[in-house]
């Protein structure tokens, strides 16, 4: 069925973008990369997150269309734009100062963007986790950890504002959210045969 093939290709594109997202952040954070590589990863992160979220929404809606999955896709796409803006602002300041220390006022700009990114990705994760509760390929095994890490991330960021939780002596839950999305991406990959069958039934 042409519709079935299109659905699977969309999911495959989302899986590829999901892996880009899950590995781009640790590469930028922990691996010393050339300037152009860091800028490229930062610029690609936002669009990749939007594509991955579209794929996840498509996967979830194969069971039944859900408002929460659509909201998750929208919020995550906005989160990706905020993340790219935050990192590119940091890099622009860093490269323009040429080793000098940035002022508190300039640092406050990207701290605000950092919290905005966390707020949107936290809310997007919350919506996606809600959409997974009754999904046959995710269910509570994925939903409850997603809900827990999303709520905790939002609470910690709002409590420590404007200082990020990791710098305020609290826990940075960013890696936990990234790990959750990595497991979700792998589960979509494992569910491609189910998705093909489901979309074929819907098209018939």
C-alpha positions in Angstrom: 0.0 0.0 0.0 1.4 3.4 -0.9 0.1 5.0 2.3 1.7 2.3 4.4 5.1 2.8 2.7 4.8 6.6 3.2 4.1 6.1 6.9 7.1 3.8 7.4 9.4 6.2 5.5 8.1 9.0 7.8 8.9 6.9 10.9 12.3 6.0 9.5 13.0 9.6 9.0 11.9 10.4 12.5 14.1 7.6 13.9 17.1 9.0 12.1 16.4 12.5 13.4 15.9 11.0 16.8 19.3 9.5 16.9 20.8 12.8 15.6 19.2 14.6 18.6 20.2 12.0 21.2 23.8 12.0 20.1 24.3 15.7 19.1 23.9 17.1 22.6 26.4 14.9 24.3 28.8 15.5 21.5 28.5 19.2 21.9 28.8 19.0 25.7 31.5 16.5 26.2 33.6 16.1 23.0 36.1 18.8 21.9 35.0 19.5 18.4 36.1 22.0 15.7 34.2 25.3 15.7 32.4 24.5 12.4 31.3 21.1 13.8 29.9 22.6 16.9 28.0 25.3 15.0 26.6 22.7 12.6 25.4 20.4 15.4 23.8 23.3 17.2 22.0 24.5 14.0 20.8 21.0 13.1 19.6 20.1 16.6 16.3 22.1 16.5 15.2 20.9 13.0 16.1 17.3 13.9 14.1 17.5 17.1 11.1 18.8 15.2 11.4 15.9 12.6 11.9 13.3 15.4 8.8 14.6 17.2 6.7 14.5 14.0 7.7 10.9 13.6 6.8 10.1 17.2 3.5 11.8 16.8 2.8 9.8 13.7 3.7 6.6 15.5 1.4 7.4 18.4 -1.5 8.4 16.2 -1.4 5.0 14.4 -3.2 3.6 17.4 -5.6 6.5 17.7 -5.3 10.3 17.1 -4.5 12.1 20.3 -4.5 15.8 21.2 -1.6 15.2 23.6 0.6 13.8 20.8 0.0 16.8 18.6 0.8 19.1 21.5 3.9 17.2 22.2 5.1 17.6 18.6 4.3 21.4 18.7 6.0 22.0 22.0 9.1 19.9 21.1 9.5 21.8 17.8 9.4 25.1 19.7 11.9 23.6 22.2 14.3 22.7 19.5 14.2 26.3 18.1 14.9 27.7 21.6 17.8 25.2 22.1 19.4 26.2 18.8 18.9 29.9 19.6 20.4 29.4 23.1 23.5 27.5 21.9 24.2 29.8 19.0 23.9 32.9 21.3 26.4 31.2 23.7 28.8 30.4 20.8 28.5 33.9 19.3 29.3 35.5 22.6 32.2 33.1 23.3 33.8 33.5 19.9 33.3 37.3 19.8 34.9 37.8 23.3 38.0 35.9 22.3 38.7 34.6 25.8 37.3 37.5 27.8 34.7 36.8 30.4 31.1 37.6 29.5 29.2 40.1 31.7 26.4 38.9 34.1 23.8 40.6 31.9 24.9 38.7 28.8 25.0 35.4 30.7 21.5 36.1 32.0 20.2 36.1 28.4 21.2 32.5 27.7 20.2 31.4 31.1 16.7 32.6 30.4 16.8 30.8 27.0 18.1 27.7 28.9 15.0 27.7 31.2 12.7 28.4 28.2 14.1 25.4 26.4 13.8 23.2 29.5 10.2 24.4 30.0 9.1 23.5 26.4 10.9 20.2 26.2 9.5 19.3 29.6 6.0 20.1 28.6 6.4 18.3 25.2 7.8 15.2 27.0 4.8 15.4 29.4 2.3 15.5 26.5 4.1 12.6 24.7 4.2 10.5 27.8 0.4 11.0 28.4 -0.2 9.9 24.8 1.7 6.7 25.5 -0.3 5.5 28.5 -2.7 3.4 26.4 -0.6 2.9 23.4 0.1 -0.8 22.5 3.7 -0.3 21.7 4.6 2.0 24.6 2.1 1.8 27.5 2.9 2.6 31.1 6.4 1.2 30.8 7.4 4.3 28.8 4.7 6.7 30.0 5.3 6.7 33.7 9.1 7.4 33.5 8.4 10.1 30.9 5.8 11.8 33.1 8.1 11.6 36.2 11.2 13.0 34.5 9.2 15.8 32.8 7.4 16.9 36.0 10.7 16.8 37.9 12.5 18.8 35.3 9.9 21.5 35.2 9.8 21.7 39.0 13.6 22.0 39.4 13.9 24.6 36.7 11.2 26.8 38.1 12.5 26.4 41.6 16.1 27.3 40.8 15.4 30.1 38.2 17.3 31.8 36.9 20.2 29.5 37.8 20.1 26.1 36.0 19.4 23.2 38.5 22.8 21.7 37.8 24.6 24.9 38.8 22.3 25.5 41.8 23.3 22.3 43.6 20.3 20.4 42.4 20.0 17.6 39.7 20.3 18.3 36.0 17.7 16.0 34.5 18.6 16.8 30.9 20.6 13.5 30.5 17.6 11.5 31.9 15.3 13.2 29.3 17.8 12.4 26.6 18.0 8.8 27.6 14.2 8.5 27.7 14.0 9.8 24.1 16.8 7.4 23.0 14.7 4.5 24.4 11.6 5.8 22.7 13.5 6.1 19.4 14.7 2.5 19.7 11.1 1.4 20.5 9.8 3.1 17.3 12.5 1.3 15.4 11.5 -2.0 16.9 7.8 -1.2 16.0 8.2 -0.6 12.3 6.6 -3.9 11.3 3.6 -3.1 13.6 3.4 0.3 12.1 3.4 -1.0 8.6 0.6 -3.5 9.4 -1.4 -0.9 11.3 -1.2 1.7 8.5 -2.1 -1.0 5.9 -5.3 -1.8 7.9 -6.1 1.9 8.1 -5.7 2.4 4.4 -7.9 -0.6 3.4 
